[in-house]
Amino acid sequence: MPERTVYQSMSQRHVVSLGPQASVWDAACVMTRANCGSVLIVDTPGTMLGIVTERDLMTRVLAKALNPEKTTVADIMTRNPYCIAPETLVSDAVLIMIERGFRHLPILGPHAKILGVFSVRDAMPREIGNAVSLAEFHDQVNDALG
């Protein structure tokens, strides 16, 4: 059975996004309504500026006692996030997530068109297993090479 691409695996194809002046409160509400763990921050022509995740809300807002109604998403977003192409294999995307500590990867198509966000929840156990095996192999090679 051929492995799926990230675009084929996405459970949600609509893009959840906000402008940079939206409040953190707005971001939390949008993510809750959409039942997703991230929101892309875009400017008016649809260019991605950053991403805000559940983890960002916890570590950059709650843990610092910032007011979510007065703090903008531009203040806490991860700027220029690592992105992947729609034809990226799921196991390759999961490997990137493991090695870089990401939970969400924006998917950009031709001309930087935003197609969605890949989450590890979109992966099947077999694909996660392949990525874990590759990550372990990379660790072993790195250890051997010193």
PAKE-700666 format. One record per residue: residue number from 0; chain; x, y, z of N, C-alpha, C, O in turn. Coordinates in Angstrom, 2 decimals. Atoms other than C-alpha are relative to their C-alpha. Layout:
BEGIN
(NUM, "A", (X, Y, Z), (X, Y, Z), (X, Y, Z), (X, Y, Z)) ...
This chain:
BEGIN
(0, "A", (0.85, -1.18, 0.00), (0.00, 0.00, 0.00), (0.90, 1.24, 0.00), (1.71, 1.42, 0.91)) (1, "A", (-0.85, -1.19, 0.05), (1.60, 3.30, -1.06), (-0.33, 0.97, 1.14), (-1.47, 1.07, 1.60)) (2, "A", (0.19, -0.94, -1.10), (2.11, 5.89, 1.61), (-0.73, 1.25, -0.48), (-0.53, 1.71, -1.61)) (3, "A", (0.77, -1.21, 0.32), (-0.20, 8.89, 1.67), (0.88, 1.25, 0.11), (1.91, 1.26, 0.80)) (4, "A", (-0.63, -1.31, -0.15), (0.88, 12.48, 1.24), (-0.72, 0.74, 1.12), (-1.81, 0.36, 1.54)) (5, "A", (0.64, -0.77, -1.08), (0.15, 15.06, 3.92), (-1.32, 0.59, -0.47), (-2.27, 0.68, 0.31)) (6, "A", (1.24, -0.59, 0.50), (-2.48, 16.64, 1.70), (-1.11, -1.04, -0.04), (-2.26, -0.74, 0.28)) (7, "A", (0.99, 1.07, 0.02), (-4.25, 13.29, 1.26), (-0.47, -0.37, 1.40), (-1.60, -0.81, 1.59)) (8, "A", (0.30, 0.45, -1.36), (-4.15, 12.66, 5.01), (-0.78, 1.01, 0.84), (-1.33, 0.66, 1.88)) (9, "A", (0.61, -1.05, -0.82), (-5.59, 15.95, 6.23), (-1.48, -0.27, 0.26), (-2.26, -0.52, -0.66)) (10, "A", (1.40, 0.22, -0.36), (-8.84, 15.50, 8.13), (-0.83, 1.27, -0.23), (-2.02, 1.19, -0.53)) (11, "A", (0.70, -1.27, 0.22), (-9.73, 19.20, 7.82), (0.68, 0.73, -1.15), (1.88, 1.00, -1.11)) (12, "A", (-0.58, -0.67, 1.16), (-9.23, 20.92, 4.49), (-0.21, 1.51, 0.04), (0.42, 2.23, -0.74)) (13, "A", (0.17, -1.45, -0.08), (-10.47, 24.37, 5.48), (1.12, 0.60, 0.85), (1.60, -0.03, 1.80)) (14, "A", (-1.10, -0.66, -0.69), (-7.85, 26.82, 6.67), (-0.56, 0.90, 1.10), (-1.41, 1.76, 0.84)) (15, "A", (0.41, -0.83, -1.12), (-8.35, 28.35, 10.10), (1.05, 1.10, 0.12), (2.22, 0.83, 0.37)) (16, "A", (-0.95, -1.11, 0.00), (-6.80, 31.81, 10.04), (-0.59, 1.25, 0.63), (-1.81, 1.41, 0.74)) (17, "A", (0.35, -1.31, -0.56), (-6.83, 35.25, 11.62), (1.01, 1.01, -0.49), (2.10, 0.65, -0.93)) (18, "A", (-0.94, -1.08, 0.29), (-5.24, 38.61, 10.92), (0.90, 0.25, 1.19), (0.58, -0.18, 2.30)) (19, "A", (-0.98, -0.20, -1.07), (-2.24, 39.74, 12.97), (-0.49, 0.86, 1.17), (0.09, 0.80, 2.26)) (20, "A", (0.49, -0.85, -1.08), (-4.25, 42.24, 15.03), (-1.07, -0.66, 0.85), (-1.54, -0.08, 1.83)) (21, "A", (0.99, 0.73, -0.81), (-6.70, 39.62, 16.33), (0.58, -0.26, 1.38), (1.79, -0.36, 1.56)) (22, "A", (-0.46, 0.26, -1.36), (-6.55, 38.98, 20.04), (0.26, -1.49, 0.20), (-0.24, -2.33, -0.55)) (23, "A", (-0.26, 1.38, -0.38), (-5.26, 35.81, 21.62), (-1.32, -0.66, 0.40), (-1.53, -1.85, 0.13)) (24, "A", (1.33, 0.50, -0.35), (-8.79, 35.40, 22.99), (-0.73, -0.47, -1.26), (-1.33, -1.54, -1.28)) (25, "A", (0.63, 0.37, 1.27), (-10.10, 35.39, 19.40), (0.59, -1.30, -0.54), (-0.14, -2.16, -1.04)) (26, "A", (-0.67, 1.20, 0.50), (-7.53, 32.75, 18.46), (-0.48, -1.23, 0.76), (-0.77, -2.27, 0.16)) (27, "A", (0.46, 1.13, -0.80), (-8.56, 30.49, 21.34), (-1.43, -0.38, -0.36), (-1.77, -1.56, -0.45)) (28, "A", (1.40, 0.27, 0.35), (-12.22, 30.84, 20.42), (-0.12, -0.63, -1.39), (-0.90, -1.57, -1.57)) (29, "A", (0.02, 0.55, 1.35), (-11.60, 30.14, 16.72), (0.48, -1.45, 0.01), (-0.13, -2.32, -0.62)) (30, "A", (-0.51, 1.38, -0.07), (-9.52, 27.04, 17.52), (-1.00, -0.92, 0.69), (-1.16, -2.07, 0.29)) (31, "A", (0.99, 0.81, -0.70), (-12.19, 25.81, 19.93), (-1.18, -0.32, -0.91), (-1.62, -1.47, -0.98)) (32, "A", (1.13, 0.22, 0.92), (-15.00, 26.27, 17.39), (0.37, -0.97, -1.12), (-0.45, -1.80, -1.51)) (33, "A", (-0.43, 0.84, 1.11), (-12.97, 24.57, 14.65), (0.54, -1.35, 0.47), (0.86, -2.22, -0.34)) (34, "A", (-0.55, 1.23, -0.59), (-11.78, 21.80, 17.02), (1.38, -0.31, -0.59), (1.63, -1.42, -1.06)) (35, "A", (-1.36, 0.18, 0.52), (-8.17, 22.31, 15.94), (1.00, 0.61, 0.98), (0.62, 1.37, 1.86)) (36, "A", (-1.02, -0.42, -0.94), (-4.89, 23.00, 17.69), (0.87, 1.14, -0.45), (1.86, 1.46, 0.20)) (37, "A", (-0.81, -1.12, 0.47), (-3.58, 25.89, 15.63), (-0.84, 0.92, -0.87), (-1.90, 0.55, -1.38)) (38, "A", (0.60, -0.97, 0.92), (-4.51, 28.99, 13.69), (1.14, 0.70, -0.73), (2.13, 1.10, -0.12)) (39, "A", (-1.01, -0.71, 0.79), (-2.52, 30.53, 10.86), (-0.28, 1.48, 0.05), (-1.43, 1.91, 0.02)) (40, "A", (0.12, -1.45, -0.03), (-1.86, 34.25, 11.02), (0.39, 0.50, -1.40), (1.50, 0.27, -1.87)) (41, "A", (-0.20, -0.44, 1.38), (-2.22, 35.86, 7.59), (-0.28, 1.48, -0.14), (-1.06, 2.06, 0.61)) (42, "A", (0.31, -1.40, 0.28), (-2.14, 39.35, 6.18), (-1.12, 0.04, -1.04), (-1.60, -1.00, -1.49)) (43, "A", (1.15, -0.18, 0.89), (-4.80, 40.75, 3.87), (0.11, -0.75, -1.32), (-0.87, -1.37, -1.72)) (44, "A", (-0.04, 0.75, 1.25), (-3.51, 39.28, 0.59), (0.12, -1.52, 0.18), (0.26, -2.25, -0.80)) (45, "A", (-0.06, 1.44, -0.24), (-3.38, 35.84, 2.24), (1.39, -0.57, 0.14), (1.59, -1.77, -0.02)) (46, "A", (-1.36, 0.46, -0.22), (0.34, 35.66, 2.90), (0.14, -0.42, 1.46), (-0.24, 0.33, 2.36)) (47, "A", (-0.14, 0.48, -1.38), (1.16, 33.57, 5.97), (1.13, 0.76, 0.69), (2.25, 0.86, 0.18)) (48, "A", (-0.98, -0.71, -0.83), (2.95, 35.56, 8.67), (0.52, -0.88, 1.13), (1.66, -0.76, 1.56)) (49, "A", (-0.38, 0.82, -1.13), (2.97, 32.97, 11.42), (-1.08, -1.00, 0.35), (-2.06, -1.17, -0.36)) (50, "A", (0.95, 0.98, -0.51), (1.15, 30.32, 13.41), (-0.08, 0.15, 1.52), (0.91, 0.45, 2.18)) (51, "A", (0.22, 0.02, -1.44), (-0.36, 30.23, 16.90), (-0.58, -1.37, 0.32), (-1.54, -1.81, -0.32)) (52, "A", (0.45, 1.34, -0.38), (-0.80, 26.86, 18.58), (-0.49, -0.01, 1.44), (-0.34, 0.95, 2.18)) (53, "A", (0.44, 0.19, -1.39), (-2.33, 25.52, 21.78), (1.17, 0.19, 0.96), (1.02, 0.80, 2.02)) (54, "A", (-1.19, -0.11, -0.85), (1.17, 25.30, 23.21), (0.39, 1.47, 0.17), (0.78, 1.89, 1.26)) (55, "A", (-0.31, -1.43, -0.09), (1.77, 28.98, 22.40), (-0.93, 0.69, 1.01), (-0.49, 1.53, 1.80)) (56, "A", (0.95, -0.60, -0.94), (-1.39, 29.92, 24.31), (0.40, -0.30, 1.44), (0.29, 0.55, 2.32)) (57, "A", (-0.37, 0.40, -1.36), (-0.17, 28.00, 27.34), (1.32, 0.64, 0.44), (1.40, 1.23, 1.52)) (58, "A", (-1.34, -0.43, -0.43), (3.53, 28.97, 27.35), (0.25, 1.49, -0.18), (1.02, 2.09, 0.58)) (59, "A", (-0.28, -1.41, 0.29), (3.42, 32.48, 25.90), (-1.05, 0.96, 0.52), (-0.83, 2.17, 0.54)) (60, "A", (1.06, -0.87, -0.51), (0.16, 33.77, 27.36), (-0.32, -0.36, 1.45), (-0.10, 0.44, 2.36)) (61, "A", (0.41, 0.39, -1.36), (-1.09, 31.82, 30.39), (1.17, 0.00, 0.98), (1.06, 0.56, 2.06)) (62, "A", (-1.14, 0.11, -0.91), (2.32, 31.08, 31.91), (0.63, 1.36, 0.30), (1.33, 1.52, 1.30)) (63, "A", (-0.55, -1.34, -0.22), (3.25, 34.76, 31.57), (-1.06, 0.97, 0.50), (-0.80, 2.17, 0.62)) (64, "A", (1.11, -0.79, -0.55), (-0.11, 36.00, 32.90), (-0.35, 1.20, -0.88), (-0.66, 2.28, -0.38)) (65, "A", (0.40, -1.07, 0.91), (-0.80, 38.07, 29.77), (-1.52, 0.02, -0.14), (-2.17, -1.02, -0.01)) (66, "A", (1.44, -0.13, 0.19), (-4.31, 39.37, 29.19), (-0.34, -0.45, -1.42), (0.08, 0.20, -2.38)) (67, "A", (0.29, 0.51, 1.34), (-5.69, 37.32, 26.26), (-0.86, 0.92, -0.84), (-0.85, 0.84, -2.07)) (68, "A", (0.84, -0.93, 0.75), (-8.14, 40.04, 25.30), (0.79, 1.21, -0.51), (0.38, 1.87, -1.46)) (69, "A", (-0.81, -1.16, 0.40), (-5.41, 42.70, 25.02), (1.27, -0.40, -0.76), (1.91, 0.46, -1.38)) (70, "A", (-1.20, 0.47, 0.69), (-2.57, 40.57, 23.61), (-0.37, -0.43, -1.41), (-1.32, -1.19, -1.59)) (71, "A", (0.30, 0.38, 1.38), (-2.50, 40.23, 19.83), (0.73, -1.29, -0.37), (1.74, -1.65, 0.24)) (72, "A", (-0.66, 1.23, 0.46), (-1.65, 37.04, 18.01), (1.37, 0.30, -0.59), (2.26, -0.54, -0.54)) (73, "A", (-1.31, -0.39, 0.55), (1.20, 38.93, 16.31), (1.06, 0.06, 1.10), (2.24, -0.16, 0.84)) (74, "A", (-0.94, -0.08, -1.12), (2.78, 39.35, 19.76), (0.53, -1.37, 0.43), (1.63, -1.46, 0.98)) (75, "A", (-0.40, 1.33, -0.53), (2.95, 35.60, 20.46), (0.21, -1.05, -1.08), (0.66, -2.15, -0.77)) (76, "A", (-0.08, 1.02, 1.06), (2.92, 33.83, 17.08), (1.44, -0.42, -0.28), (2.39, 0.32, 0.01)) (77, "A", (-1.28, 0.43, 0.54), (5.78, 31.80, 15.69), (0.06, 0.55, -1.41), (-0.72, 0.17, -2.28)) (78, "A", (-0.12, -0.64, 1.32), (6.91, 33.88, 12.74), (0.67, -0.94, -1.00), (1.55, -1.73, -0.64)) (79, "A", (-0.59, 0.79, 1.09), (7.75, 32.26, 9.40), (0.18, -1.47, 0.38), (1.30, -1.97, 0.39)) (80, "A", (-0.13, 1.39, -0.44), (6.98, 28.72, 10.54), (0.52, -0.91, -1.11), (0.38, -0.61, -2.30)) (81, "A", (-0.46, 1.02, 0.93), (8.56, 25.69, 8.91), (-1.24, -0.54, -0.72), (-2.23, -0.89, -0.08)) (82, "A", (1.14, 0.46, 0.80), (6.22, 24.63, 6.07), (0.41, -1.18, -0.88), (1.59, -1.39, -1.15)) (83, "A", (-0.25, 1.15, 0.86), (5.88, 21.55, 3.90), (-0.88, 0.10, -1.24), (-1.89, 0.80, -1.26)) (84, "A", (0.76, 0.06, 1.25), (4.65, 20.86, 0.37), (-1.10, -1.05, 0.12), (-0.97, -1.98, 0.92)) (85, "A", (1.10, 0.95, -0.10), (1.38, 18.98, -0.19), (0.39, -1.44, -0.37), (-0.26, -2.39, 0.06)) (86, "A", (-0.41, 1.35, 0.41), (3.23, 16.04, -1.77), (0.98, -0.66, 0.98), (1.45, -1.77, 0.73)) (87, "A", (-0.86, 0.59, -1.03), (5.38, 15.46, 1.35), (-0.66, -1.26, 0.55), (-1.86, -1.25, 0.86)) (88, "A", (0.55, 1.23, -0.57), (4.94, 11.90, 2.59), (-0.27, 0.19, 1.49), (0.46, 0.91, 2.18)) (89, "A", (0.40, -0.14, -1.40), (3.24, 11.58, 5.97), (1.16, -0.38, 0.93), (1.43, 0.34, 1.90)) (90, "A", (-1.09, 0.41, -0.90), (6.18, 9.68, 7.52), (1.13, 1.03, 0.00), (1.77, 1.23, 1.03)) (91, "A", (-1.02, -1.05, 0.05), (8.57, 12.42, 6.34), (-0.43, 1.21, 0.84), (0.39, 1.81, 1.54)) (92, "A", (0.50, -1.12, -0.80), (6.36, 15.10, 7.90), (0.07, -0.32, 1.49), (0.45, 0.53, 2.29)) (93, "A", (-0.07, 0.39, -1.41), (6.13, 13.17, 11.18), (1.44, -0.01, 0.47), (1.72, 0.38, 1.61)) (94, "A", (-1.42, -0.02, -0.35), (9.91, 12.75, 11.16), (0.46, 1.44, 0.28), (1.17, 1.69, 1.25)) (95, "A", (-0.32, -1.42, -0.22), (10.29, 16.54, 10.81), (-0.54, 0.45, 1.36), (0.13, 1.14, 2.12)) (96, "A", (0.63, -0.40, -1.27), (7.89, 16.98, 13.73), (0.76, -0.57, 1.19), (0.97, 0.12, 2.19)) (97, "A", (-0.75, 0.64, -1.10), (9.82, 14.51, 15.91), (1.32, 0.71, 0.20), (1.68, 1.07, 1.32)) (98, "A", (-1.35, -0.54, -0.10), (13.22, 15.96, 15.11), (0.03, 1.48, 0.38), (1.00, 1.94, 0.99)) (99, "A", (0.01, -1.45, -0.26), (12.22, 19.63, 15.41), (-0.94, 0.41, 1.13), (-0.98, 1.59, 1.50)) (100, "A", (0.90, -0.31, -1.12), (9.63, 19.39, 18.19), (-1.25, 0.75, -0.39), (-1.79, 1.52, 0.40)) (101, "A", (1.22, -0.66, 0.48), (6.68, 20.60, 16.10), (-1.21, -0.90, 0.21), (-1.08, -2.13, 0.28)) (102, "A", (1.26, 0.76, -0.05), (3.05, 19.56, 16.45), (-0.90, 0.33, -1.18), (-1.87, -0.37, -1.45)) (103, "A", (0.79, -0.44, 1.14), (1.70, 21.41, 13.43), (0.94, 0.49, -1.09), (1.92, 1.19, -0.82)) (104, "A", (-0.79, -0.45, 1.15), (3.13, 21.97, 9.95), (-0.93, 0.58, -1.05), (-1.74, -0.15, -1.63)) (105, "A", (0.80, -0.58, 1.08), (1.49, 24.43, 7.55), (0.40, -0.64, -1.34), (1.56, -0.94, -1.59)) (106, "A", (-0.22, 0.56, 1.34), (1.11, 23.05, 4.03), (-0.19, 1.13, -1.00), (-1.25, 1.75, -1.07)) (107, "A", (0.05, -1.04, 1.02), (1.94, 25.47, 1.23), (0.12, -0.63, -1.38), (1.00, -1.46, -1.62)) (108, "A", (-0.04, 0.47, 1.37), (1.21, 24.78, -2.42), (0.77, 0.98, -0.88), (1.51, 1.83, -0.38)) (109, "A", (-0.68, -0.92, 0.92), (2.47, 26.55, -5.53), (-0.34, 1.47, 0.31), (-1.46, 1.79, 0.71)) (110, "A", (0.14, -1.44, -0.23), (2.98, 30.31, -5.17), (-0.37, 0.31, 1.45), (-1.06, 1.29, 1.72)) (111, "A", (0.20, -0.18, -1.44), (2.88, 29.95, -1.35), (-1.48, 0.02, 0.39), (-1.86, 0.65, 1.38)) (112, "A", (1.42, 0.09, -0.32), (-0.86, 29.18, -1.42), (-0.17, -0.91, 1.22), (0.33, -2.03, 1.25)) (113, "A", (0.24, 0.75, -1.23), (-1.98, 28.03, 2.03), (-1.07, -1.05, -0.27), (-2.19, -0.73, -0.65)) (114, "A", (0.93, 1.11, 0.24), (-3.62, 24.60, 1.74), (-0.56, -0.60, 1.28), (-1.60, -1.25, 1.24)) (115, "A", (0.46, 0.56, -1.26), (-3.98, 23.65, 5.39), (1.14, -0.17, 0.97), (2.23, 0.36, 0.78)) (116, "A", (-1.00, 0.28, -1.02), (-2.10, 22.44, 8.44), (-0.02, -1.50, 0.28), (-1.07, -2.09, 0.55)) (117, "A", (-0.13, 1.42, -0.32), (-0.81, 18.91, 8.99), (0.27, -0.13, 1.48), (1.10, 0.58, 2.05)) (118, "A", (-0.19, 0.32, -1.42), (-1.06, 17.54, 12.51), (0.29, -1.49, 0.11), (-0.14, -2.27, -0.74)) (119, "A", (-0.31, 1.42, -0.18), (0.26, 14.24, 13.82), (-1.30, -0.81, 0.13), (-1.31, -2.01, -0.13)) (120, "A", (1.29, 0.69, -0.09), (-3.41, 13.39, 14.44), (-0.49, -0.46, -1.38), (-1.36, -1.33, -1.47)) (121, "A", (0.38, 0.38, 1.36), (-3.72, 13.13, 10.64), (0.74, -1.25, -0.48), (0.40, -1.81, -1.53)) (122, "A", (-0.82, 1.15, 0.40), (-1.17, 10.28, 10.53), (-0.59, -1.30, 0.54), (-1.23, -1.32, 1.59)) (123, "A", (0.39, 1.33, -0.44), (-1.92, 6.56, 10.77), (1.14, -0.60, 0.83), (2.30, -0.20, 0.69)) (124, "A", (-1.06, 0.62, -0.82), (-0.04, 4.39, 13.28), (1.18, -0.53, -0.83), (2.33, -0.38, -0.41)) (125, "A", (-1.07, 0.54, 0.85), (1.94, 2.72, 10.46), (0.94, 1.12, -0.44), (2.16, 0.95, -0.44)) (126, "A", (-0.81, -1.14, 0.46), (3.13, 6.13, 9.20), (0.81, 0.58, 1.16), (1.96, 0.99, 0.97)) (127, "A", (-0.73, -0.48, -1.18), (4.08, 7.23, 12.71), (1.14, -0.97, 0.33), (2.25, -0.54, 0.65)) (128, "A", (-1.02, 1.01, -0.25), (5.96, 3.96, 13.20), (1.17, 0.14, -0.96), (2.33, 0.02, -0.54)) (129, "A", (-1.07, -0.21, 0.98), (7.93, 4.56, 9.99), (0.85, 1.21, 0.38), (2.07, 1.16, 0.30)) (130, "A", (-0.73, -1.22, -0.37), (8.86, 8.06, 11.16), (0.84, -0.23, 1.25), (1.98, 0.24, 1.33)) (131, "A", (-0.75, 0.28, -1.23), (9.91, 6.84, 14.62), (1.22, -0.85, -0.33), (2.30, -0.61, 0.20)) (132, "A", (-1.14, 0.83, 0.40), (12.11, 4.16, 13.02), (1.07, 0.84, -0.68), (2.26, 0.66, -0.42)) (133, "A", (-0.97, -0.89, 0.67), (13.74, 6.80, 10.81), (0.69, 0.91, 1.01), (1.90, 1.13, 0.91)) (134, "A", (-0.59, -0.87, -1.02), (14.28, 9.11, 13.80), (1.03, -0.76, 0.83), (2.11, -0.24, 1.12)) (135, "A", (-0.94, 0.83, -0.75), (15.92, 6.29, 15.76), (1.25, -0.29, -0.82), (2.37, -0.26, -0.30)) (136, "A", (-1.13, 0.25, 0.89), (18.11, 5.47, 12.76), (0.89, 1.24, -0.09), (2.11, 1.14, -0.03)) (137, "A", (-0.77, -1.25, 0.07), (19.16, 9.14, 12.45), (0.80, 0.21, 1.29), (1.95, 0.62, 1.24)) (138, "A", (-0.71, -0.12, -1.27), (20.05, 9.17, 16.16), (1.22, -0.93, 0.05), (2.29, -0.54, 0.51)) (139, "A", (-1.10, 0.99, 0.00), (22.18, 6.03, 15.74), (1.13, 0.45, -0.92), (2.31, 0.33, -0.57)) (140, "A", (-1.03, -0.49, 0.94), (23.99, 7.50, 12.71), (0.73, 1.18, 0.61), (1.95, 1.26, 0.53)) (141, "A", (-0.62, -1.17, -0.63), (24.62, 10.77, 14.55), (0.93, -0.41, 1.13), (2.02, 0.14, 1.28)) (142, "A", (-0.85, 0.49, -1.08), (25.97, 8.89, 17.57), (1.26, -0.65, -0.54), (2.35, -0.47, 0.01)) (143, "A", (-1.17, 0.70, 0.60), (28.26, 6.78, 15.35), (0.99, 1.00, -0.60), (2.20, 0.77, -0.57)) (144, "A", (-0.87, -1.00, 0.65), (29.59, 9.87, 13.57), (0.57, 0.99, 1.01), (1.46, 1.77, 0.69)) (145, "A", (-0.54, -0.83, -1.08), (30.18, 11.65, 16.87), (-0.45, 1.38, -0.08), (-0.07, 2.20, 0.76)) 
